Amino acid sequence: MSPDTGTEALARLAEERVDHRFKGLPPDADGLTVAELTAQRRNLFTDGFATPVLALSAERLEHNLALMETYTVRHGLVFAPHGKTSMAPQLFQRQVEHGAWGITLAVPHQVRVARAFGSRRIFLANELVDPAALRWIAAELAADGDFRFICYVDSVRGVELMDAALQGAGRPLDVVVELAAGEGARTGVRTETECAAVADAVAATRTLRLVGVAGYEGEVPQADPERVHAWLRRLVALAVDFDRAGRFKGLDEIVVSAGGSAWFDAVADVFAEIPELGGPVLKLLRSGAYVSHDDGHYRKLTPFTRVPEEGALEPAFRLWAQVVSRPSPDQAFANAGKRDAAYDLDLPFAQVVRRGDTERPAAGIEVTGLSDQHAWIRTAPEADLEVGDWLGMGLSHPCTSFDKWQLIPVAEADGTVVDYIRTFF
């Protein structure tokens, strides 16, 4: 795929017509293109948006993109943020504009989306054994000499399946051996001896090329700084052992990759200690949740709480719902539920109430449960909440927030909507 094709695909997003597919958008905008609606610079609160509606803060989104660019440059890391968080090609492009090497993804469908919008470097953080997907990737590699694709291998059986599917392909497929984060962790090879066996299996093929090692420290059992640092040192030691054994001979660069959104400070610490190897080392970080951050899970886990001198991410999501029932002094219901809000890690957090043009803190207001289309709200005596009020809520876990919305307004602090982010889940 040429760069122009990707640029054209992104431009076509602005030509899409607004209609009933996109919840929360103004009903009177039906038939407008996204570009035409954007040009109107409507206000989220006064220009016809319907509740529930999820919005991204324009200022906080830009802050987070810039902060992680600065962080990775400061620590000598190459950045391939995990795109499964947002599945938004417009955000992929902004991440690349902010210095990202490429995009990390998890499954073949996500790779197809990224390629459709021009992504040139993709890291697939999974072993890929589906024959149809492998043949499609091989065709993409054959058609585009500038396309770089890397994926995990974590078993000899997986290598055999990949090799069988790729017979007759052109360029070899680049792979990294995934080291498991420990016994009982998720995917990955459990021992260094088994890692060597997987590497030997790769070397015995003509369809695969071993280019490094990788893993995910977020799966370290009973994770704490000591355990995470220890596992990351195991990962680096595996790279060193493979290099000494000549497994990376002839490579232009050796890939060493880790990094979710909870321990990237540990990755930075340990990757700074990687010794000189037989070729340049691509120290690849893959954190993804930073792009929107959140008000719950990642607010508590972000490494920036441990290294405040490096800056701070800002939660960029806010879900707006309207109070539709106030059946008793201690109870209310709003019109957003499981179809609209992430709830797998935490319930939404009531933050502000809007009545007319006035916005105030949501004092004495707590979301206690979600039905499919309702938020259950407990109100204390001091709560000032009426039917018709808009309730602004923070969310926990970006990955299960983005996926409930196909077209997300990006609003400035005064409510002016300046962009719309299209997702593809």
C-alpha positions in Angstrom: 0.0 0.0 0.0 1.4 3.4 -1.0 1.4 6.3 1.5 -1.0 8.1 -0.8 -3.5 5.3 -0.5 -3.5 5.5 3.3 -3.8 9.3 3.2 -6.7 9.0 0.8 -8.4 6.5 3.1 -8.1 8.8 6.0 -9.4 11.7 4.0 -12.5 9.6 3.0 -13.5 9.3 6.6 -14.4 13.0 6.4 -16.7 12.2 3.5 -18.8 9.7 5.4 -22.4 10.7 5.9 -23.8 11.2 9.4 -26.9 9.2 10.1 -28.6 6.8 12.6 -25.5 4.6 12.9 -23.7 7.1 15.1 -25.3 7.5 18.5 -25.1 10.8 20.4 -24.8 13.0 17.3 -27.3 15.7 16.5 -30.4 14.3 14.7 -30.5 17.4 12.5 -27.0 16.6 11.2 -28.3 13.5 9.3 -27.1 13.7 5.7 -24.1 16.0 6.4 -20.6 14.7 5.9 -18.4 14.4 8.9 -16.3 17.3 7.3 -19.4 19.5 7.0 -20.5 18.7 10.6 -16.9 19.4 11.9 -16.9 22.7 10.0 -20.0 23.8 11.9 -18.0 23.7 15.2 -21.1 22.8 17.2 -21.2 23.0 20.9 -21.6 19.6 22.7 -24.0 21.1 25.2 -26.2 23.5 23.2 -26.2 22.5 19.6 -28.3 19.4 19.4 -26.1 16.5 20.6 -28.3 13.8 22.2 -27.5 11.8 25.3 -25.8 9.5 26.0 -22.8 10.9 24.2 -19.1 10.1 24.7 -16.6 12.9 24.1 -12.8 13.2 24.0 -11.1 16.3 25.4 -9.1 17.9 22.5 -6.6 19.4 24.9 -6.1 16.3 27.0 -5.7 14.1 24.0 -3.0 16.3 22.6 -1.3 16.5 26.0 -1.1 12.7 26.3 0.2 12.3 22.8 2.9 14.8 23.3 3.8 13.5 26.8 4.5 9.9 25.6 6.5 11.2 22.7 8.7 13.2 25.0 9.0 10.2 27.4 10.0 7.7 24.8 12.5 10.0 23.2 14.0 10.8 26.7 14.5 7.1 27.4 15.8 6.0 24.0 12.7 3.9 23.3 11.1 3.2 20.0 7.3 3.4 20.3 4.6 1.2 18.7 1.5 2.0 20.8 -1.1 -0.7 21.0 -3.8 0.2 18.5 -6.4 -2.2 19.9 -7.1 0.4 22.6 -8.8 2.8 20.2 -9.0 1.0 16.8 -9.1 4.6 15.4 -6.9 5.1 12.3 -7.0 8.9 12.9 -5.4 8.4 16.2 -2.9 5.9 14.7 -1.9 8.7 12.4 -1.6 11.2 15.2 0.5 8.8 17.2 2.9 8.4 14.2 3.0 12.2 13.8 4.1 12.2 17.5 7.0 10.0 16.7 5.6 6.5 16.9 7.6 3.9 14.9 4.4 2.0 14.1 1.4 0.4 15.6 1.0 -2.7 17.8 -2.1 -4.8 17.2 -3.6 -8.1 18.5 -5.5 -9.9 15.8 -5.6 -10.1 12.0 -8.7 -8.0 11.6 -7.0 -5.1 13.3 -4.0 -5.5 10.9 -6.4 -5.3 8.0 -7.8 -2.0 9.4 -4.4 -0.5 9.9 -3.2 -1.5 6.5 -6.4 -0.1 4.9 -5.4 3.3 6.4 -1.7 3.2 5.4 0.1 1.7 8.4 3.6 0.8 7.3 5.0 -0.8 10.4 2.9 -3.3 12.5 3.9 -5.4 15.5 1.3 -8.2 16.2 1.5 -9.1 19.8 0.2 -12.6 19.3 1.3 -15.8 17.6 -0.4 -15.9 14.2 -1.4 -19.4 13.0 -4.5 -18.8 10.9 -3.6 -19.9 7.4 -5.9 -17.4 5.6 -4.5 -14.5 7.6 -0.9 -15.6 7.1 -1.4 -15.8 3.3 -3.0 -12.3 3.3 0.0 -10.9 5.3 2.4 -12.6 2.9 0.6 -11.0 0.0 0.9 -7.6 1.7 4.6 -8.1 2.2 5.1 -9.2 -1.4 3.2 -6.2 -2.8 4.8 -3.6 -0.6 8.5 -3.7 0.0 8.3 -1.0 2.6 5.8 -2.9 4.8 7.4 -4.1 8.0 5.5 -6.8 10.0 6.6 -8.6 13.1 4.7 -11.1 15.2 5.2 -13.5 18.1 6.0 -17.1 18.0 5.5 -19.1 21.3 5.6 -22.8 20.3 7.2 -25.2 18.0 3.7 -26.3 16.9 2.9 -22.6 16.0 6.1 -22.4 13.9 5.1 -25.6 12.0 1.6 -24.2 11.3 3.0 -20.9 10.2 5.6 -22.5 7.9 3.0 -24.7 6.3 0.7 -21.8 5.5 3.6 -19.7 4.1 5.0 -22.1 1.7 5.7 -20.4 -1.6 5.6 -16.9 0.0 8.2 -14.3 -1.0 9.8 -12.4 1.9 10.2 -14.4 5.1 7.9 -13.3 7.9 9.7 -11.6 10.8 9.0 -13.2 14.2 10.1 -12.7 17.8 10.1 -15.4 20.5 7.6 -14.5 23.2 8.8 -15.2 26.7 6.0 -15.8 29.1 5.8 -13.6 32.2 5.8 -16.6 34.5 4.0 -19.8 35.3 0.2 -19.3 35.1 0.7 -16.1 33.0 -1.0 -15.7 29.6 0.8 -16.7 26.4 4.5 -17.2 25.8 7.2 -19.8 26.2 7.7 -20.8 29.8 11.4 -21.5 30.0 14.6 -20.4 28.3 15.2 -24.0 27.1 11.9 -24.0 25.4 12.6 -20.6 23.9 15.7 -22.0 22.3 13.7 -24.9 20.8 11.2 -22.5 19.3 14.1 -20.4 17.9 15.7 -23.6 16.4 12.3 -24.4 14.8 12.2 -20.9 13.2 15.8 -21.3 11.9 14.8 -24.6 10.2 12.3 -22.8 8.0 12.7 -20.6 5.0 9.4 -18.8 5.6 10.2 -17.2 9.0 13.0 -15.0 10.2 13.9 -14.6 13.9 14.5 -10.9 14.6 14.3 -10.7 18.4 12.5 -11.5 21.6 9.4 -9.9 23.3 6.8 -10.3 26.1 4.3 -8.5 28.3 5.4 -7.6 31.8 1.8 -6.8 32.7 1.1 -10.5 33.1 3.9 -11.0 35.8 2.2 -12.9 38.6 1.7 -10.7 41.8 3.4 -7.9 39.9 5.4 -5.4 41.9 8.5 -3.4 40.9 11.0 -6.1 42.0 9.2 -8.9 40.2 8.6 -6.9 37.0 12.2 -5.7 36.8 13.4 -9.3 37.4 11.3 -10.6 34.5 12.4 -7.8 32.2 16.0 -8.8 33.0 15.2 -12.4 32.0 13.9 -11.0 28.7 17.1 -9.0 28.1 19.2 -12.0 29.1 17.3 -14.2 26.5 18.2 -11.6 23.8 21.8 -11.7 24.9 21.9 -15.5 24.9 20.3 -15.7 21.4 22.8 -13.1 20.1 25.8 -15.0 21.5 24.5 -18.2 19.9 24.5 -16.4 16.5 20.7 -16.5 16.2 20.6 -12.8 15.0 23.4 -13.0 12.6 22.9 -10.8 9.6 20.1 -8.7 11.0 20.1 -4.9 10.5 18.5 -4.6 13.9 17.6 -6.8 16.9 14.1 -6.3 18.4 13.6 -6.4 22.1 10.0 -5.5 23.0 7.8 -5.2 26.1 5.6 -2.6 27.7 2.0 -2.2 28.6 0.5 0.8 30.3 1.2 -0.1 33.9 5.0 -0.7 34.0 6.6 1.2 31.1 8.9 2.9 33.7 10.3 -0.5 34.5 10.8 -1.2 30.8 12.6 2.1 30.4 14.9 1.2 33.4 15.8 -2.3 32.2 16.0 -1.6 28.5 18.5 1.2 29.3 20.8 -1.6 30.6 20.7 -3.7 27.4 24.4 -4.4 26.6 25.9 -4.1 23.2 24.7 -6.9 20.9 25.8 -8.0 17.4 23.6 -5.3 15.8 21.6 -2.2 16.7 18.8 -2.9 19.2 15.2 -1.7 18.5 13.9 -1.1 22.0 10.3 -1.3 21.3 7.7 -0.1 23.8 4.0 -1.0 23.1 1.9 1.0 25.7 -1.6 2.0 24.3 -4.0 3.1 27.0 -2.1 6.4 27.4 -3.9 8.0 24.4 -7.1 8.7 26.4 -5.9 7.5 29.8 -8.8 7.1 32.3 -10.3 8.0 35.6 -10.0 4.6 37.2 -7.8 1.6 36.4 -5.0 3.4 34.7 -5.2 6.5 36.8 -4.2 4.2 39.7 -1.6 2.1 37.8 0.1 4.7 35.6 3.9 4.7 36.1 3.8 8.5 36.2 2.6 8.2 39.8 5.9 6.6 40.5 7.9 9.1 38.5 6.0 12.3 38.9 8.9 14.4 37.7 8.3 12.9 34.2 4.8 14.5 33.9 1.3 13.2 34.2 -1.3 11.8 31.8 -4.7 13.3 31.8 -8.0 11.4 31.5 -9.5 12.5 28.2 -12.9 10.7 28.1 -16.1 12.0 29.6 -19.5 10.2 29.1 -22.5 12.5 29.2 -25.9 11.1 30.2 -29.2 12.7 31.2 -31.1 12.1 34.4 -34.4 10.5 33.3 -35.8 9.4 36.6 -35.6 10.6 40.2 -37.9 8.2 42.0 -36.8 8.8 45.5 -34.6 11.3 47.5 -31.7 8.8 47.5 -32.0 7.4 44.0 -31.8 8.5 40.4 -31.3 7.0 36.9 -29.5 8.3 33.9 -29.8 7.1 30.3 -26.4 5.5 29.8 -25.6 1.9 30.6 -23.5 -1.1 29.6 -24.0 -0.3 25.9 -22.3 3.0 26.4 -19.8 2.8 29.3 -16.9 0.5 30.2 -17.7 -1.5 33.3 -15.3 -4.5 33.3 -12.9 -2.9 35.7 -14.8 -0.1 37.4 -18.2 1.6 37.2 -18.3 5.1 35.8 -17.4 7.9 38.1 -19.9 10.8 38.5 -17.9 14.0 38.1 -20.0 17.0 37.1 -23.6 18.0 36.7 -24.8 20.5 34.1 -28.1 22.3 34.4 -28.5 24.8 31.6 -25.2 26.7 31.2 -24.0 25.9 34.7 -21.6 23.1 35.6 -20.8 22.0 39.1 -19.1 19.1 40.9 -21.3 16.0 41.3 -21.2 16.2 45.1 -23.0 13.3 46.8 -23.6 11.4 43.6 -22.4 7.9 43.0 -23.0 5.4 40.1 -23.7 2.1 41.9 -24.7 -0.1 38.9 -25.4 -0.3 35.2 -28.3 -1.9 33.3 -28.1 -2.2 29.6 -29.3 1.4 29.1 -29.5 2.9 32.6 -27.0 4.0 35.2 -28.1 3.4 38.8 -27.3 6.4 40.9 -27.2 6.8 44.7 -27.7 10.4 45.9 -26.7 11.7 49.3 -28.7 14.5 51.0 -26.4 17.2 49.7 -26.9 16.1 46.1 -28.6 18.6 43.8 -29.8 16.5 40.9 -33.0 16.8 38.9 -34.6 15.1 36.0 -33.2 16.7 32.8 -29.7 17.4 34.3 -26.7 16.2 32.3 -24.3 14.0 34.3 -20.7 13.9 33.2 -18.9 10.7 34.1 -15.3 9.5 34.0 -14.6 6.0 32.8 -12.2 3.2 33.6 -10.4 1.1 31.0 -10.1 2.9 27.6 -10.0 -0.4 25.7 -13.7 -1.2 26.6 -14.8 2.5 26.2 -13.7 3.1 22.6 -15.4 -0.1 21.4 -18.9 1.1 22.2 -18.8 4.2 20.0 -18.3 4.4 16.2 -17.9 8.2 15.9 -16.6 10.1 18.9 -16.8 13.9 19.2 -13.5 15.6 20.2 -14.5 18.7 22.2 -12.5 21.7 23.5 -12.9 22.8 27.1 -15.8 25.1 26.2 -17.7 22.3 24.5 -16.8 23.2 20.9 -16.5 20.0 18.9 -13.5 20.3 16.6 -13.2 16.7 15.3 -14.8 13.3 15.2 -12.9 10.0 15.7 -14.0 7.0 13.7 -13.4 3.6 15.3 -13.3 0.1 13.6 -14.0 -2.8 16.0 
